[in-house]
Amino acid sequence: MQYFLQTPTPDLQNSIAFFTTLGYEIIQREDYTLAYDRQMTFMINTKQTARAGVNIIKKDWGEEILELRKHTHVIEKEGGYYFADPSGCWFHLLTEEIEGILKTESSCILGNYAGLSLESMDIECSSNILKVLNFELTAGSVEQGWLTFTDAMMNTINIMAPFACPHIFLNPSVSFFNGAQNQKIIENIRALDILIMEEVTAFNKEGIVDNVILREPGGYGFFVFND
C-alpha cells in the first residue's frame, strides 16, 4: 500500500519552488511530480481535474468500497474510486502503484510532521470513513473536539470539530509540531522570505507570534505550531 498527499497546481514551477525552498527533494515524472522528504510525500498534479486530498494505492479496494458507500457517495472511474469526507477533502483510492520512490534522509525546514489535519462538519462520519480505510484511533476524543488516526504505515490524519481552532483553517492542511523549537523555525521561515499567511498569537498570553500558517500553492495550509 502507498500513501501520498495530492496537491493540484496550474503552475508546476511555482509549486516546485515552494517545496524546494522548504527542503523537499523533487522527482519529476511524465504525469506528475513528487516532493518528498523522510516524513511525507506530496504528489503535485497539473491536471485540471486534480483535487487536493489523499491518494492511497493498493491493488484491490472491493471490501472497503462496500463499507464506504454506507457513509459517503463513492465515484468509480478508470484507475480507482473517489469520494469526499465531511471536511470536503477528497480521497482517491487508486490501484496502480508508483514505482521508483527514492528513500531520503532530508527533512523540510518546518520540523516534526504531525500528519494531515481536517476540520470536519461531521466528526463521527469522518471517523467511520478512516476506520474503513484501516486507520485506528490513537489519540483524542469526540468530547475534546479532536481525534488522531494512524494506519499501519504510520500515516496520520487529525480530525478537528468545527470551530475548535482559533485561527484560519484550510481544508486540507498539514501540521508540524515543534515545541520550544518552533520560534527558531519561524525565524528560518522569515529568513527564507516565505510568505506567512497568518501569524497566530491566540495561544500566547503575551501576544507573541509563536505559531504560523503558510499556504501551499495548491491550497494546503501548513500549520507550523509549537504543540
C-alpha positions as CSV (number, residue, x, y, z in Angstrom):
1,M,0.0,0.0,0.0
2,Q,1.2,3.5,-0.8
3,Y,0.1,6.9,0.6
4,F,0.6,10.3,-0.9
5,L,-0.9,13.8,-0.3
6,Q,-2.0,15.2,-3.7
7,T,-1.9,18.9,-4.5
8,P,-3.1,20.4,-7.7
9,T,-1.3,23.2,-9.5
10,P,-1.8,25.5,-12.5
11,D,1.9,26.4,-12.3
12,L,4.2,23.5,-11.8
13,Q,7.4,25.6,-11.4
14,N,5.8,27.7,-8.7
15,S,4.9,24.6,-6.7
16,I,8.3,23.1,-7.2
17,A,9.9,26.3,-6.0
18,F,7.7,26.3,-2.8
19,F,8.7,22.7,-1.9
20,T,12.3,23.1,-2.8
21,T,12.6,26.2,-0.6
22,L,11.2,24.2,2.3
23,G,13.8,21.5,1.8
24,Y,11.9,18.8,-0.1
25,E,13.5,16.7,-2.8
26,I,11.9,16.6,-6.2
27,I,11.3,13.8,-8.6
28,Q,9.6,14.7,-12.0
29,R,7.7,12.2,-14.0
30,E,5.7,12.4,-17.2
31,D,2.3,12.7,-15.5
32,Y,3.2,14.1,-12.0
33,T,5.9,15.4,-9.8
34,L,6.8,14.2,-6.3
35,A,8.0,16.4,-3.5
36,Y,9.2,14.3,-0.6
37,D,11.4,14.1,2.5
38,R,11.8,11.4,5.1
39,Q,8.5,12.2,6.7
40,M,6.0,12.7,3.9
41,T,5.4,12.8,0.1
42,F,3.3,15.2,-1.9
43,M,2.2,14.3,-5.4
44,I,2.0,17.6,-7.5
45,N,-0.6,17.1,-10.2
46,T,-1.0,19.5,-13.1
47,K,-4.2,18.0,-14.5
48,Q,-7.1,20.5,-14.3
49,T,-9.3,17.8,-12.8
50,A,-6.8,17.2,-10.0
51,R,-8.1,17.9,-6.4
52,A,-6.2,18.4,-3.2
53,G,-6.5,15.3,-1.0
54,V,-5.2,11.9,-0.1
55,N,-4.1,9.3,-2.6
56,I,-4.0,5.7,-1.2
57,I,-2.8,3.0,-3.6
58,K,-3.4,-0.8,-3.4
59,K,-4.5,-3.4,-5.9
60,D,-8.0,-4.2,-4.6
61,W,-10.5,-2.0,-2.8
62,G,-13.5,-4.2,-3.1
63,E,-14.3,-4.7,0.5
64,E,-13.6,-1.2,1.5
65,I,-15.8,0.3,-1.2
66,L,-18.8,-1.7,0.1
67,E,-18.4,-0.2,3.6
68,L,-17.6,3.3,2.4
69,R,-20.8,3.5,0.5
70,K,-22.6,3.2,3.8
71,H,-21.0,6.6,4.8
72,T,-20.5,8.6,1.7
73,H,-21.0,8.8,-2.1
74,V,-18.3,7.0,-4.0
75,I,-17.5,7.6,-7.7
76,E,-15.8,4.9,-9.7
77,K,-13.6,6.0,-12.6
78,E,-10.8,4.3,-14.5
79,G,-8.0,3.5,-12.2
80,G,-9.8,3.9,-8.9
81,Y,-12.5,5.3,-6.6
82,Y,-13.1,8.8,-5.4
83,F,-15.1,10.4,-2.6
84,A,-15.0,13.3,-0.2
85,D,-15.4,13.2,3.6
86,P,-17.4,15.8,5.6
87,S,-14.4,18.1,5.6
88,G,-14.6,18.4,1.8
89,C,-11.2,16.7,1.5
90,W,-11.0,14.3,-1.5
91,F,-9.8,10.7,-1.1
92,H,-8.5,8.9,-4.1
93,L,-8.3,5.1,-3.8
94,L,-6.1,4.1,-6.7
95,T,-4.9,0.7,-7.9
96,E,-1.7,1.4,-9.9
97,E,1.4,1.6,-7.7
98,I,4.0,4.3,-8.1
99,E,7.5,2.8,-8.7
100,G,10.9,4.2,-8.1
101,I,10.3,6.2,-5.0
102,L,13.7,7.1,-3.5
103,K,14.5,7.0,0.2
104,T,16.0,10.1,1.6
105,E,17.2,11.4,5.0
106,S,16.5,15.0,4.1
107,S,13.9,16.9,6.1
108,C,11.9,20.0,5.3
109,I,12.7,23.1,7.5
110,L,9.3,23.1,9.1
111,G,10.2,20.5,11.7
112,N,8.2,17.5,13.0
113,Y,5.5,16.4,10.7
114,A,2.3,15.6,12.6
115,G,0.0,14.5,9.8
116,L,-2.9,15.7,7.7
117,S,-5.4,17.9,9.5
118,L,-9.1,18.2,8.5
119,E,-11.8,20.3,10.1
120,S,-14.9,18.1,9.7
121,M,-18.6,19.1,9.7
122,D,-19.4,15.6,11.0
123,I,-16.5,14.2,13.1
124,E,-18.2,10.9,13.6
125,C,-18.7,10.3,9.9
126,S,-15.1,11.2,9.2
127,S,-14.0,8.8,11.9
128,N,-16.0,6.0,10.4
129,I,-14.5,6.6,7.0
130,L,-11.0,6.4,8.3
131,K,-11.7,3.2,10.2
132,V,-12.9,1.6,6.9
133,L,-9.6,2.7,5.4
134,N,-7.8,0.8,8.2
135,F,-6.8,3.8,10.3
136,E,-7.0,3.4,14.1
137,L,-7.8,6.0,16.7
138,T,-4.6,6.8,18.6
139,A,-5.4,10.0,20.5
140,G,-8.1,12.5,21.3
141,S,-11.9,12.1,21.7
142,V,-15.1,13.5,20.3
143,E,-15.6,15.3,23.7
144,Q,-12.2,17.0,23.3
145,G,-13.1,18.1,19.7
146,W,-10.2,16.4,18.0
147,L,-9.2,12.9,17.0
148,T,-5.9,11.4,15.7
149,F,-5.9,8.4,13.5
150,T,-2.9,6.4,12.3
151,D,-2.6,3.5,9.9
152,A,-0.1,0.6,9.8
153,M,2.4,2.7,7.7
154,M,2.3,5.4,10.4
155,N,0.4,7.8,8.2
156,T,-1.5,10.2,10.5
157,I,-4.8,12.1,9.9
158,N,-6.2,14.5,12.5
159,I,-9.9,15.3,12.6
160,M,-11.0,18.5,14.2
161,A,-14.5,19.5,15.2
162,P,-15.9,22.7,13.6
163,F,-14.6,26.0,15.1
164,A,-12.3,24.2,17.5
165,C,-9.2,26.1,16.3
166,P,-8.9,29.9,16.8
167,H,-7.1,30.5,13.6
168,I,-7.6,30.2,9.8
169,F,-8.2,26.5,8.9
170,L,-7.7,25.4,5.3
171,N,-9.1,22.0,4.3
172,P,-6.9,20.1,3.9
173,S,-3.9,21.2,5.9
174,V,-0.7,19.6,7.3
175,S,0.6,20.1,10.8
176,F,4.1,20.4,12.2
177,F,4.5,20.4,16.0
178,N,7.9,21.6,17.3
179,G,7.6,22.5,20.9
180,A,10.1,25.1,22.1
181,Q,12.0,24.9,18.8
182,N,9.1,26.5,16.9
183,Q,10.4,30.1,17.4
184,K,13.6,29.2,15.7
185,I,11.8,27.5,12.8
186,I,9.6,30.7,12.4
187,E,12.9,32.7,12.2
188,N,14.1,30.4,9.5
189,I,10.9,30.8,7.5
190,R,11.2,34.6,7.7
191,A,14.9,34.4,6.6
192,L,13.9,32.4,3.5
193,D,11.3,35.1,2.7
194,I,8.5,32.5,2.6
195,L,5.1,34.2,2.7
196,I,3.3,33.7,6.0
197,M,-0.5,33.5,5.7
198,E,-1.3,34.1,9.3
199,E,0.7,34.9,12.5
200,V,-1.0,33.2,15.3
201,T,-1.0,34.7,18.8
202,A,-4.2,33.1,20.2
203,F,-2.3,30.6,22.3
204,N,0.1,33.1,23.9
205,K,-0.9,35.3,26.8
206,E,1.7,37.9,25.9
207,G,0.5,38.2,22.3
208,I,3.8,36.7,20.9
209,V,3.7,35.1,17.4
210,D,4.6,31.6,18.4
211,N,2.7,29.7,15.6
212,V,2.4,30.5,11.9
213,I,0.3,29.2,9.0
214,L,1.7,29.0,5.4
215,R,-0.3,28.4,2.3
216,E,1.0,26.0,-0.3
217,P,0.3,26.9,-4.0
218,G,-2.3,24.1,-4.4
219,G,-4.3,25.3,-1.4
220,Y,-3.0,23.3,1.5
221,G,-2.5,25.0,4.8
222,F,0.8,24.4,6.6
223,F,0.4,24.7,10.4
224,V,3.8,25.3,11.9
225,F,2.9,25.2,15.6
226,N,4.7,24.7,18.9
227,D,2.3,21.9,20.1
